[in-house]
């Protein structure tokens, strides 16, 4: 997955998020088993060198494909007073939308938790597209990203027949969030 610089509509105090979201979302996606994000430094270098328009999914999709990604994420942050609306959209390698846009809104102080919600929903969508409906529903039952990673690792180990190792991962998941369904 290639995460491209975000379009920012708002004051100078949030302009850092244009490139900051690339690194933040990429690192969170990379932590999820089964998902790989293109190195944010490479993305930012390509975006700056080629002058990518962060509103053109076809151009971004071509750049994503050149970097070996099969999906591109483009996003925007709109500031209205004290509120920020964060929106991400996924595109395939031809620039066509994949699924629905994911939107979260809140104050600037809530930004990191909103990004975590975006990641949870993105991971759930990806798992659903891969045919892992149970996994995608489970991912949405926690607000703690630290519980999702061992859970997904447990699922992978279980499918490989490594049930004892899977159980250890599931327990770690529950230790991170005891309410995780």
Rosetta blueprint (number, residue, H / E / L):
1 X L
2 X E
3 X E
4 X L
5 X L
6 X L
7 X E
8 X E
9 X E
10 X L
11 X L
12 X H
13 X H
14 X H
15 X L
16 X L
17 X H
18 X H
19 X H
20 X H
21 X H
22 X H
23 X H
24 X H
25 X H
26 X H
27 X H
28 X H
29 X H
30 X H
31 X L
32 X L
33 X L
34 X L
35 X L
36 X L
37 X L
38 X L
39 X L
40 X H
41 X H
42 X H
43 X H
44 X H
45 X H
46 X H
47 X H
48 X H
49 X H
50 X H
51 X L
52 X L
53 X L
54 X L
55 X L
56 X L
57 X H
58 X H
59 X H
60 X H
61 X H
62 X H
63 X H
64 X H
65 X H
66 X H
67 X L
68 X L
69 X L
70 X L
71 X L
72 X E
73 X E
74 X E
75 X E
76 X E
77 X E
78 X E
79 X E
80 X E
81 X L
82 X L
83 X E
84 X E
85 X E
86 X E
87 X E
88 X E
89 X E
90 X E
91 X E
92 X L
93 X L
94 X L
95 X L
96 X L
97 X E
98 X E
99 X E
100 X E
101 X E
102 X E
103 X E
104 X E
105 X E
106 X E
107 X E
108 X H
109 X H
110 X H
111 X H
112 X H
113 X H
114 X H
115 X H
116 X H
117 X H
118 X H
119 X H
120 X H
121 X H
122 X H
123 X H
124 X H
125 X H
126 X H
127 X H
128 X H
129 X H
130 X L
131 X L
132 X L
133 X H
134 X H
135 X H
136 X H
137 X H
138 X H
139 X H
140 X L
141 X L
142 X L
143 X L
144 X L
145 X H
146 X H
147 X H
148 X H
149 X H
150 X H
151 X H
152 X H
153 X H
154 X H
155 X H
156 X H
157 X H
158 X H
159 X H
160 X L
161 X L
162 X L
163 X H
164 X H
165 X H
166 X H
167 X H
168 X H
169 X H
170 X H
171 X H
172 X H
173 X H
174 X H
175 X H
176 X H
177 X L
178 X L
179 X L
180 X L
181 X L
